[in-house]
Amino acid sequence: MEKVTEYFGSMVFDDRIMKATLSEKVYKSLKRTIDMGTPLDISVANAVAAAMKDWAIEKGATHYTHWFQPMTGVTAEKHDSFISPAPDGRVIMEFSGKELVKGEPDASSFPSGGLRATFEARGYTAWDPTSYAFIKDGTLYIPTAFCSYSGEALDKKVPLLRSMEAINKQALRILRLFGNDKVRCVKTSVGPEQEYFLVPKEMFDKRKDLIMTGRTLFGAAPPKGQEMDDHYFGSIKPKVAEYMADLDKELWKLGILAKTKHNEVAPAQHELAPIYSTTNIAADNNQLTMEIMKKVAARHGLVCLLHEKPFAGVNGSGKHNNWSISTDTGVNLLAPGETPYENAQFLLFLAAVIKAVDDYQDLLRLSVATAGNDHRLGANEAPPAVISIFLGDELTEILEAIENDTEYSGGKKEKMQLGVDVLPQFSKDTTDRNRTSPFAFTGNKFEFRMLGSSNSISCANIHLNGAVAEVLKQFADKLEKSTDFNRDLHELIRQTIKDHKRIIFNDNGYDEKWIEEAEKRGLSNLRTTADCMPRICDPKNVKMLTEHEIFTEAEILSRRDIMLENYIKTVNIEALTMIDMARKEIIPAVAKFTSDTAYAVSLKTSVSDAACKYEKRLVSELSQLIDDMDSAATSLQSAVDELHGIFDVVKAAEYVRDSILPKMDDLRKPADKAETLTAEDYYPFPTYDKLLFGVN
């Protein structure tokens, strides 16, 4: 049996391969580009391209592709072969530094939000040397950025890399104030936990809503859901275990550090979590992970659902973005240490995050906004749409002591007392874990829990990095002018805590009373994509994002329009799918059952008028539900037709929120009720009980 250590990263052109195949001079030059951001020399690119090609061909690759992340939410690729014609009629395998560094795809059909006209087709992909190339399905994949002919970012990688440069620049200023001259760069790291559902493919194929939208638009609650809590961390079913083992192997070959796997709360729901990596690499790896999850599922007769809310009434799927910030010398700047109340550097970075989250609540909320995630945020399995920070008792007490200029006397770790001598004693963590918090401190990192399962993690980290960079800049601007650093440092931390403590909430985020309390505190509650996405164009947000060169003003406006258009199109497709399913599948099926039942009634009542009370009541109720479905479908169609006449993207999104989505609920209610009354043999597609419990 092949050992993991032997095949891990075997399909990746990583540091080991570069060391073995590049000259020392080329290797060192490339490492300076990767680690320090120095410009890439074309001679180095040529040498890397030659080595990369030889390695890829040896691994069986025949093509290469510039792999990029346009604003579609998925990745994109155009494959070119290595072959070039030789004079004698044969072919040779070629790949130059120019082909490595730059590609030229057709950019006309990718979302641009008005950055360029449709006829302006040229776009460029540029190699990202900080993210390793890899081989998949006989093709060399080269991670790249994607921009328009005039240089605007058309993807998620370019702004993410810009945000990482911004936080690096400002964090270095802070570290220099603490006398640290050894650190050369500061990077953010992320470990994105990935939740997903697995359903049998033969059942998936019978549901038009799953095929078209990735979620069920109809479905009555099954007799059993997640109320017994028996699926969470439960024994993994054999077929799922086989899938997970296969998935691990495929990811490990690609150097993706898949670490943890387990059953999640809802039936058929599971989770995969990786080890942390640098943010842009983590973003690339997570996009690749989602793709591999779906491909591996198909091999096992399964379908992997990544929609945020594929089933009503049970938990949806999130993606927890575990974010930290570290130096190239290995110091985690969010690690409190043994005595956090004496760790001024940690407290300053902690204060910066608190202020950033408070100042830019709207940016963090809109960074995770999608039509799918709107169904999940605020439900009992997800944080509310209100942004808050959980710090735990110890840090909260430390910050209160600093704010009030009182002495902090805590900090001693308790021993866990289990009352059984044979069990080992161990120290309790100084804080519990709050799974209801949108933004929770978990020891040496923050867990941003609001991301949806299908989200790219780039969006959330772009805005998080940018917000923290802005606050670090404000702090550095003040402290660099200080004549008494320790005094001014203490006062800056104290005042920041006082001004932004409203964002700290350590209790139950699912409690309705918290929503009322949040409103009193002045925190925003942006419940839908239509509510929050326009806020990216607010002056304070534009100022921050442009001053740190994360986006241009044109790029910001384009993001607003692209994301709102995606929201509108997603719901439009769902609405049309609902109408189609109701008229072509559900209503005919329920009508047939009603007709057959009515015929049975006619046969029985010919014998006795007193017979068939149940059947008569059933026919009457189903007939009314059919009429209700027909009326709701007609009303929904009219609303969709009206939507198509609204050309202002903000107004259209608001119309979707206020008119389309409520009418979709109006259609679903009688359909789901009819499902509970219709004989199983008549129903046209698999119901929730079969989907959620159909994998052995």
Legacy VTK file of the C-alpha trace (Angstrom):
# vtk DataFile Version 3.0
C-alpha trace
ASCII
DATASET POLYDATA
POINTS 696 float
0.000 0.000 0.000
1.369 3.377 -1.047
2.275 5.606 1.886
0.819 9.116 2.195
4.319 10.514 2.698
5.315 9.076 -0.676
2.511 10.542 -2.776
1.697 13.750 -0.862
2.291 16.695 -3.199
3.381 14.350 -5.989
1.402 16.360 -8.540
2.656 19.772 -7.368
5.598 21.790 -8.692
6.508 22.766 -5.145
9.632 23.931 -3.369
11.152 20.431 -3.349
10.803 20.120 -7.128
12.061 23.650 -7.736
15.167 23.005 -5.644
15.847 19.798 -7.554
15.242 21.124 -11.071
16.384 24.771 -11.003
19.900 26.149 -10.770
20.790 27.688 -7.426
20.804 31.183 -8.956
17.375 30.785 -10.554
15.936 29.158 -7.445
17.114 31.967 -5.167
15.804 34.623 -7.544
12.402 32.920 -7.722
12.280 32.587 -3.921
12.947 36.325 -3.568
9.979 36.947 -5.844
7.774 34.562 -3.876
8.831 35.661 -0.385
9.618 39.340 -0.861
7.611 40.317 -3.924
10.614 41.353 -6.033
10.017 41.637 -9.818
10.396 38.450 -11.839
13.160 38.484 -14.456
12.212 36.954 -17.836
15.356 34.804 -17.838
14.215 33.295 -14.546
10.745 32.763 -16.006
12.257 30.933 -19.009
14.280 28.642 -16.761
11.264 27.918 -14.552
9.063 27.270 -17.608
11.544 24.754 -19.030
11.827 22.891 -15.738
8.073 22.996 -15.192
7.385 21.618 -18.684
9.881 18.752 -18.328
8.468 17.818 -14.929
4.865 17.979 -16.182
5.568 15.882 -19.297
7.324 13.278 -17.153
4.109 13.132 -15.080
2.058 12.513 -18.226
0.809 16.052 -18.918
0.228 17.056 -22.523
-1.386 20.459 -21.974
-1.077 23.505 -19.765
-3.669 26.032 -18.637
-3.693 29.380 -16.908
-6.103 28.677 -14.057
-7.916 31.767 -12.790
-10.840 32.886 -10.655
-13.194 35.258 -12.488
-16.172 36.883 -10.806
-18.398 33.910 -11.632
-17.756 32.223 -8.282
-15.996 29.275 -9.929
-12.629 28.815 -11.607
-11.859 29.071 -15.317
-9.295 27.470 -17.602
-8.313 27.325 -21.295
-6.082 24.386 -22.253
-3.179 24.600 -24.727
-0.941 21.695 -25.682
2.831 21.757 -25.354
3.219 20.614 -28.967
4.842 22.739 -31.680
5.486 21.620 -35.284
8.999 20.427 -36.202
10.442 20.839 -39.726
10.361 17.097 -40.407
6.610 16.862 -39.800
6.861 15.649 -36.218
6.178 17.754 -33.138
8.320 19.007 -30.282
7.180 19.938 -26.788
7.695 23.629 -26.014
6.782 25.986 -23.202
8.452 29.372 -22.775
8.746 31.884 -19.978
6.458 34.188 -21.938
3.764 31.500 -22.035
4.242 30.861 -18.315
4.034 34.502 -17.291
1.214 35.742 -19.531
-1.861 34.264 -21.146
-4.469 35.916 -23.312
-7.968 34.478 -22.878
-11.168 35.910 -24.279
-12.498 38.116 -21.488
-15.728 39.130 -23.225
-18.050 36.624 -21.566
-16.822 36.986 -17.999
-18.635 39.347 -15.598
-17.055 42.808 -15.561
-19.731 44.999 -13.994
-19.309 47.546 -16.758
-15.511 47.738 -16.590
-15.434 47.054 -20.329
-17.872 46.571 -23.173
-18.743 43.082 -24.428
-16.953 43.707 -27.729
-13.741 44.539 -25.833
-12.706 40.938 -25.652
-9.039 40.965 -24.716
-7.994 39.991 -21.207
-4.777 38.787 -19.639
-3.812 36.127 -17.140
-0.604 36.645 -15.172
1.275 33.879 -13.350
1.079 34.022 -9.564
4.433 32.537 -8.537
3.402 32.479 -4.866
0.919 29.664 -5.579
2.365 26.358 -6.784
1.514 24.933 -10.206
0.010 21.442 -10.211
-1.073 18.641 -12.560
-4.660 17.488 -12.842
-6.230 15.286 -15.522
-3.161 15.409 -17.755
-2.853 19.192 -17.697
-0.369 21.500 -15.984
-2.397 24.066 -14.031
-0.722 27.438 -13.503
-2.463 29.654 -10.900
-2.890 33.113 -12.379
-4.435 36.532 -11.887
-6.942 37.830 -14.439
-7.233 41.431 -15.636
-8.728 43.428 -18.498
-6.834 44.987 -21.405
-6.777 48.289 -19.504
-5.514 46.689 -16.299
-8.628 46.423 -14.112
-8.918 43.310 -11.952
-11.550 40.942 -13.341
-10.969 38.296 -10.695
-10.703 37.665 -6.968
-6.988 36.905 -6.783
-5.655 40.362 -7.703
-7.596 42.225 -4.967
-6.703 39.492 -2.474
-2.985 39.856 -3.209
-3.339 43.639 -2.977
-5.040 43.327 0.431
-2.225 41.070 1.647
0.325 43.673 0.565
-1.664 46.371 2.390
-1.756 44.522 5.714
1.908 43.557 5.341
2.915 47.199 4.871
0.980 48.496 7.867
1.832 45.590 10.199
5.542 46.131 9.528
5.153 49.767 10.590
3.674 48.613 13.912
6.391 46.011 14.484
9.129 48.563 13.841
7.633 50.698 16.612
8.150 47.759 18.972
11.815 47.640 17.908
11.452 44.577 15.691
13.747 45.075 12.695
14.206 41.392 11.841
10.780 40.747 10.366
10.787 41.197 6.588
7.141 40.457 5.867
3.839 39.763 7.589
1.292 37.406 6.055
-2.237 36.405 6.893
-3.063 32.713 7.029
-6.373 30.933 6.675
-7.768 27.486 7.380
-11.235 27.244 5.758
-13.473 24.513 7.172
-15.700 23.191 4.363
-19.195 21.814 4.996
-21.130 19.865 2.358
-23.963 17.384 1.739
-23.808 14.041 -0.066
-26.904 12.649 -1.804
-27.376 9.646 -4.115
-26.869 10.611 -7.770
-29.886 8.650 -9.002
-32.097 10.754 -6.702
-30.351 13.996 -7.587
-30.980 13.333 -11.278
-34.743 13.148 -10.658
-34.947 16.600 -9.063
-34.983 19.526 -11.461
-34.422 22.002 -8.610
-31.190 20.340 -7.511
-29.958 20.128 -11.101
-30.787 23.764 -11.934
-30.135 25.551 -8.647
-28.206 23.270 -6.294
-30.947 23.378 -3.664
-34.405 21.928 -3.137
-37.095 24.500 -3.878
-39.840 22.185 -2.625
-39.854 19.603 0.137
-41.865 18.784 3.225
-40.041 17.994 6.449
-39.255 14.278 6.872
-40.446 12.373 9.966
-36.915 12.638 11.337
-34.480 15.467 10.770
-31.557 16.478 12.986
-33.486 16.796 16.243
-31.869 13.729 17.820
-28.338 15.149 17.325
-27.198 11.639 16.437
-25.485 12.474 13.158
-23.022 15.048 14.527
-19.618 13.350 14.938
-21.442 10.038 14.522
-20.055 6.883 12.975
-19.338 7.523 9.295
-21.317 5.306 6.912
-19.212 2.934 4.760
-20.031 4.601 1.435
-19.274 8.036 2.854
-16.071 6.757 4.445
-14.942 5.401 1.066
-15.677 8.771 -0.513
-13.779 10.639 2.201
-10.749 8.345 1.879
-10.702 8.807 -1.894
-11.108 12.571 -1.496
-8.225 12.773 0.983
-5.934 10.938 -1.423
-6.804 13.189 -4.371
-6.286 16.312 -2.273
-3.035 15.069 -0.771
-1.633 14.401 -4.246
-2.255 18.073 -4.969
-0.499 19.157 -1.788
-3.730 20.246 -0.089
-3.432 19.702 3.638
-6.796 18.021 4.277
-6.666 17.222 7.995
-10.076 16.619 9.590
-13.268 14.910 8.417
-16.489 14.161 10.285
-20.275 14.063 10.126
-21.944 17.427 10.636
-25.249 18.189 12.381
-27.760 17.562 9.596
-28.353 14.114 8.085
-26.162 13.634 4.971
-24.014 16.632 5.982
-20.248 16.397 6.499
-17.176 18.567 6.969
-13.573 18.701 5.790
-10.988 20.986 7.374
-7.431 21.702 6.185
-4.291 22.863 7.971
-3.636 26.595 7.693
-1.781 28.081 4.751
-1.029 31.546 3.411
-4.280 33.245 2.458
-3.967 33.341 -1.331
-2.763 29.719 -1.401
-5.618 28.745 0.933
-8.041 30.447 -1.456
-6.623 28.551 -4.444
-6.685 25.292 -2.510
-10.268 25.775 -1.372
-11.482 26.426 -4.922
-9.674 23.278 -5.997
-11.066 21.348 -3.028
-14.653 22.175 -3.980
-14.034 21.016 -7.548
-12.374 17.766 -6.439
-15.162 17.075 -3.926
-17.705 17.062 -6.742
-15.600 14.943 -9.094
-14.808 12.325 -6.466
-18.481 12.155 -5.449
-19.441 11.275 -9.027
-17.053 8.296 -8.930
-18.928 6.984 -5.908
-22.436 7.411 -7.327
-22.966 10.504 -5.179
-23.477 14.217 -5.690
-21.743 16.737 -3.450
-24.016 19.699 -2.680
-22.201 22.920 -1.805
-25.244 25.179 -1.683
-25.584 27.108 1.571
-29.122 25.829 2.201
-29.939 22.771 0.092
-32.726 21.603 2.427
-35.261 23.595 4.422
-35.664 22.710 8.074
-32.165 21.324 8.643
-28.826 23.029 8.937
-27.272 24.623 5.908
-23.575 24.524 5.099
-21.031 27.167 6.003
-17.333 27.656 5.558
-15.542 28.856 8.684
-12.679 31.181 7.797
-10.023 30.752 10.509
-7.841 33.861 10.089
-4.534 34.747 11.709
-1.605 37.055 11.034
2.032 35.985 11.397
5.566 37.136 10.668
8.116 35.432 8.449
10.046 34.703 11.657
7.227 32.440 12.836
5.488 34.711 15.351
1.680 34.617 15.410
0.683 38.212 16.154
-2.677 37.050 17.549
-1.136 34.599 20.040
-1.807 35.985 23.536
1.071 34.132 25.205
1.025 32.962 28.802
0.345 36.478 30.129
-1.775 38.302 27.544
-2.428 41.203 29.935
1.305 41.986 29.766
1.643 41.393 26.011
1.295 44.938 24.636
2.017 43.950 21.039
-0.729 41.311 21.089
-3.167 43.719 22.738
-2.515 46.353 20.081
-3.152 43.913 17.231
-6.238 42.617 19.073
-7.501 46.188 19.467
-6.891 46.762 15.754
-9.059 43.776 14.811
-11.828 44.871 17.199
-11.879 48.378 15.731
-11.672 47.069 12.163
-14.642 44.744 12.616
-16.692 47.519 14.238
-15.775 50.194 11.677
-16.352 47.912 8.701
-19.271 45.713 9.786
-20.986 46.373 6.475
-17.963 45.308 4.397
-17.601 42.044 6.296
-21.317 41.330 5.934
-21.386 42.031 2.195
-18.219 39.986 1.690
-20.265 36.841 2.430
-23.523 37.929 0.792
-25.116 35.640 -1.798
-28.645 34.555 -2.563
-27.858 31.159 -1.056
-26.238 32.462 2.118
-29.205 34.757 2.797
-31.258 31.614 3.564
-28.687 30.486 6.122
-27.556 33.566 8.060
-29.735 34.040 11.085
-31.033 30.484 11.135
-30.213 28.328 14.140
-27.175 26.745 12.540
-25.497 29.991 11.521
-24.598 33.348 13.023
-27.114 36.161 12.660
-26.655 38.805 9.986
-25.475 41.122 12.775
-21.679 41.254 13.068
-20.220 40.843 16.562
-17.011 39.569 18.153
-16.690 36.832 20.767
-13.577 37.173 22.936
-14.343 34.932 25.906
-14.141 35.748 29.581
-10.395 36.168 30.036
-9.758 38.609 27.200
-12.939 40.522 27.964
-11.842 40.917 31.585
-8.381 42.053 30.473
-9.860 44.661 28.143
-12.226 45.872 30.864
-9.283 46.258 33.240
-7.376 48.265 30.621
-10.380 50.457 29.851
-10.975 51.193 33.541
-7.274 51.433 34.462
-7.696 48.715 37.072
-5.442 45.776 37.876
-6.150 42.451 36.220
-5.811 39.583 38.689
-6.895 36.594 36.600
-4.980 34.479 34.136
-4.481 31.243 36.046
-5.577 28.160 34.158
-7.919 25.802 35.984
-7.527 22.042 35.980
-10.425 20.150 34.461
-12.093 18.133 37.227
-13.953 15.119 35.818
-14.493 13.276 39.079
-12.878 10.054 37.861
-9.354 9.322 39.113
-8.347 7.136 36.171
-8.992 9.948 33.667
-6.117 12.354 33.051
-6.177 15.897 34.396
-5.600 18.711 31.941
-5.799 22.483 31.909
-8.998 24.110 30.726
-8.774 26.676 27.979
-9.203 30.180 29.317
-12.256 30.660 27.137
-15.098 28.500 25.839
-15.979 28.208 22.135
-18.987 30.188 20.926
-20.440 28.637 17.766
-23.174 31.307 17.551
-20.718 34.168 17.055
-20.012 35.514 13.566
-16.445 36.461 14.492
-14.979 34.496 17.382
-11.507 34.543 18.929
-10.391 30.928 19.293
-7.011 30.991 21.009
-4.617 32.511 18.452
-6.903 33.295 15.538
-10.328 34.623 14.652
-12.982 32.355 13.200
-15.171 34.257 10.723
-18.172 31.933 10.620
-20.491 33.744 8.214
-19.116 32.451 4.904
-21.381 30.172 2.910
-20.272 26.751 1.741
-19.909 27.688 -1.929
-18.298 31.094 -1.286
-14.798 31.842 -2.447
-12.879 32.741 0.690
-11.150 35.517 -1.256
-13.977 38.025 -0.836
-14.119 37.771 2.958
-10.351 37.954 3.314
-10.009 40.902 0.936
-12.252 43.020 3.132
-10.953 41.652 6.424
-7.334 42.301 5.435
-8.230 45.747 4.149
-10.138 46.752 7.275
-7.336 45.621 9.607
-4.701 47.298 7.393
-6.595 50.591 7.648
-6.749 50.464 11.446
-3.078 49.488 11.717
-2.297 52.501 9.517
-4.270 54.770 11.849
-2.432 53.305 14.848
0.977 53.676 13.188
0.238 57.267 12.166
-0.445 58.138 15.814
2.331 56.168 17.461
5.055 57.253 15.030
4.496 60.819 16.271
4.605 59.810 19.921
7.091 61.323 22.354
6.227 58.769 25.039
5.560 55.468 23.297
4.491 53.376 26.297
2.111 56.026 27.601
0.545 56.678 24.197
0.379 52.966 23.396
-1.560 52.278 26.585
-3.898 55.197 25.939
-4.481 54.110 22.329
-5.434 50.576 23.386
-7.624 51.897 26.225
-9.475 54.397 24.030
-9.971 51.856 21.247
-11.561 49.413 23.677
-13.821 52.134 25.065
-14.918 53.309 21.618
-15.543 49.869 20.111
-16.629 47.574 22.965
-20.175 47.587 21.535
-19.026 45.020 18.952
-18.028 42.503 21.683
-20.755 40.000 22.575
-19.998 36.753 24.404
-23.484 35.262 24.772
-25.986 33.430 22.545
-26.069 34.959 19.080
-29.162 32.911 18.215
-31.264 34.645 20.890
-33.791 37.125 19.486
-33.020 39.395 22.441
-29.508 39.847 21.029
-30.938 41.301 17.823
-32.825 43.852 19.914
-29.709 44.559 21.975
-27.586 44.926 18.837
-29.973 47.559 17.514
-29.667 49.491 20.777
-25.877 49.331 20.433
-26.107 50.782 16.940
-24.871 47.665 15.161
-26.101 47.088 11.624
-28.444 44.225 10.729
-28.154 43.813 6.966
-30.342 40.785 6.466
-30.091 40.237 2.711
-27.742 40.718 -0.207
-29.988 43.500 -1.474
-29.579 45.271 1.876
-25.820 45.037 2.203
-24.201 44.890 -1.236
-24.829 48.554 -2.180
-22.917 49.539 0.967
-19.610 48.737 -0.730
-20.011 52.106 -2.484
-20.390 54.070 0.777
-17.757 56.854 0.916
-15.872 55.432 3.926
-15.560 52.045 2.215
-14.477 53.501 -1.111
-11.914 55.669 0.693
-10.369 52.741 2.572
-10.315 50.330 -0.374
-8.837 52.859 -2.797
-6.278 54.387 -0.433
-4.835 50.936 0.246
-4.973 50.227 -3.513
-7.098 47.126 -3.030
-9.657 48.322 -5.585
-10.066 51.288 -7.871
-13.367 53.156 -7.692
-14.393 51.567 -10.987
-13.574 48.087 -9.641
-15.655 48.748 -6.516
-18.695 49.774 -8.545
-18.212 46.761 -10.801
-18.199 44.411 -7.778
-21.448 45.876 -6.524
-23.118 45.387 -9.897
-21.682 41.904 -10.484
-22.765 40.596 -7.086
-26.244 42.124 -7.317
-26.666 40.770 -10.840
-25.649 37.342 -9.564
-28.230 37.627 -6.778
-30.950 38.640 -9.244
-30.091 35.943 -11.780
-29.883 33.238 -9.112
-33.331 34.001 -7.728
-34.766 34.421 -11.230
-33.562 30.912 -12.159
-34.998 29.532 -8.921
-38.356 31.204 -9.521
-38.619 29.905 -13.081
-37.608 26.423 -11.915
-40.321 26.502 -9.249
-42.953 27.482 -11.799
-41.779 24.756 -14.164
-41.792 22.061 -11.464
-45.160 23.148 -10.103
-46.894 23.190 -13.482
-45.228 20.190 -15.136
-44.632 17.851 -12.188
-46.264 18.656 -8.855
-49.710 19.892 -9.913
-50.210 17.070 -12.465
-49.103 14.459 -9.912
-51.341 15.797 -7.151
-54.222 16.219 -9.602
-53.863 12.601 -10.762
-53.916 11.338 -7.177
-56.896 13.590 -6.410
-58.724 12.359 -9.508
-58.083 8.710 -8.686
-59.227 9.273 -5.118
-62.364 11.065 -6.329
-63.105 8.146 -8.675
-62.782 5.765 -5.731
-65.195 7.978 -3.820
-67.694 7.824 -6.665
-67.572 4.041 -6.650
-68.054 3.814 -2.895
-70.789 6.441 -2.629
-72.804 4.573 -5.230
-73.191 1.970 -2.501
-73.541 4.280 0.512
-73.683 8.099 0.689
-72.317 7.962 4.233
-69.045 6.322 3.164
-65.722 7.917 2.300
-65.555 10.776 4.804
-61.764 10.650 4.739
-61.518 10.441 0.962
-63.998 13.273 0.456
-62.132 15.515 2.877
-58.840 14.597 1.179
-60.180 15.367 -2.297
-61.528 18.690 -1.080
-58.246 19.675 0.609
-56.068 18.621 -2.308
-58.328 20.384 -4.794
-57.915 23.597 -2.813
-54.138 23.124 -2.659
-54.009 22.617 -6.431
-55.889 25.886 -6.893
-53.535 27.597 -4.434
-50.485 26.298 -6.299
-51.884 27.395 -9.638
-52.687 30.865 -8.311
-49.265 31.213 -6.654
-47.445 30.050 -9.789
-49.367 32.584 -11.889
-48.562 35.360 -9.425
-44.899 34.377 -9.339
-44.722 34.362 -13.145
-46.184 37.869 -13.247
-43.580 39.049 -10.728
-40.771 37.505 -12.774
-42.088 39.220 -15.896
-42.111 42.538 -14.041
-38.567 41.947 -12.792
-37.341 41.662 -16.375
-38.511 45.245 -16.962
-36.399 46.724 -14.131
-33.000 47.754 -15.444
-31.492 49.494 -12.408
-29.527 46.756 -10.643
-30.144 48.070 -7.106
-33.900 48.474 -7.674
-34.069 45.038 -9.302
-32.346 43.447 -6.289
-34.791 45.175 -3.955
-37.702 43.896 -6.062
-36.307 40.366 -5.803
-36.111 40.737 -2.026
-39.546 42.311 -1.580
-41.623 40.579 -4.271
-40.031 37.518 -5.879
-38.823 35.711 -2.754
-42.127 36.124 -0.835
-44.054 34.813 -3.852
-41.713 31.821 -4.036
-42.624 31.089 -0.407
-46.306 31.438 -1.340
-45.887 28.721 -3.980
-43.844 26.418 -1.796
-46.285 26.315 1.133
-49.236 24.630 -0.648
-46.876 22.384 -2.626
-45.175 21.095 0.525
-48.565 20.594 2.185
-49.813 18.672 -0.864
-46.727 16.439 -0.681
-47.729 15.311 2.824
-51.201 14.302 1.572
-50.266 12.673 -1.737
-49.551 8.949 -1.971
-45.828 8.272 -2.358
-46.253 6.349 -5.621
-47.767 9.418 -7.266
-45.127 11.936 -6.204
-42.845 12.837 -9.148
-39.448 13.094 -7.448
-37.564 11.883 -4.326
-38.645 13.506 -1.086
-36.515 14.732 1.820
-36.501 11.439 3.704
-34.983 9.633 0.720
-32.466 12.374 -0.057
-31.263 12.870 3.504
-31.139 9.207 4.471
-30.442 7.602 1.089
-26.669 7.127 1.398
-25.679 3.902 3.164
LINES 1 697
696 0 1 2 3 4 5 6 7 8 9 10 11 12 13 14 15 16 17 18 19 20 21 22 23 24 25 26 27 28 29 30 31 32 33 34 35 36 37 38 39 40 41 42 43 44 45 46 47 48 49 50 51 52 53 54 55 56 57 58 59 60 61 62 63 64 65 66 67 68 69 70 71 72 73 74 75 76 77 78 79 80 81 82 83 84 85 86 87 88 89 90 91 92 93 94 95 96 97 98 99 100 101 102 103 104 105 106 107 108 109 110 111 112 113 114 115 116 117 118 119 120 121 122 123 124 125 126 127 128 129 130 131 132 133 134 135 136 137 138 139 140 141 142 143 144 145 146 147 148 149 150 151 152 153 154 155 156 157 158 159 160 161 162 163 164 165 166 167 168 169 170 171 172 173 174 175 176 177 178 179 180 181 182 183 184 185 186 187 188 189 190 191 192 193 194 195 196 197 198 199 200 201 202 203 204 205 206 207 208 209 210 211 212 213 214 215 216 217 218 219 220 221 222 223 224 225 226 227 228 229 230 231 232 233 234 235 236 237 238 239 240 241 242 243 244 245 246 247 248 249 250 251 252 253 254 255 256 257 258 259 260 261 262 263 264 265 266 267 268 269 270 271 272 273 274 275 276 277 278 279 280 281 282 283 284 285 286 287 288 289 290 291 292 293 294 295 296 297 298 299 300 301 302 303 304 305 306 307 308 309 310 311 312 313 314 315 316 317 318 319 320 321 322 323 324 325 326 327 328 329 330 331 332 333 334 335 336 337 338 339 340 341 342 343 344 345 346 347 348 349 350 351 352 353 354 355 356 357 358 359 360 361 362 363 364 365 366 367 368 369 370 371 372 373 374 375 376 377 378 379 380 381 382 383 384 385 386 387 388 389 390 391 392 393 394 395 396 397 398 399 400 401 402 403 404 405 406 407 408 409 410 411 412 413 414 415 416 417 418 419 420 421 422 423 424 425 426 427 428 429 430 431 432 433 434 435 436 437 438 439 440 441 442 443 444 445 446 447 448 449 450 451 452 453 454 455 456 457 458 459 460 461 462 463 464 465 466 467 468 469 470 471 472 473 474 475 476 477 478 479 480 481 482 483 484 485 486 487 488 489 490 491 492 493 494 495 496 497 498 499 500 501 502 503 504 505 506 507 508 509 510 511 512 513 514 515 516 517 518 519 520 521 522 523 524 525 526 527 528 529 530 531 532 533 534 535 536 537 538 539 540 541 542 543 544 545 546 547 548 549 550 551 552 553 554 555 556 557 558 559 560 561 562 563 564 565 566 567 568 569 570 571 572 573 574 575 576 577 578 579 580 581 582 583 584 585 586 587 588 589 590 591 592 593 594 595 596 597 598 599 600 601 602 603 604 605 606 607 608 609 610 611 612 613 614 615 616 617 618 619 620 621 622 623 624 625 626 627 628 629 630 631 632 633 634 635 636 637 638 639 640 641 642 643 644 645 646 647 648 649 650 651 652 653 654 655 656 657 658 659 660 661 662 663 664 665 666 667 668 669 670 671 672 673 674 675 676 677 678 679 680 681 682 683 684 685 686 687 688 689 690 691 692 693 694 695
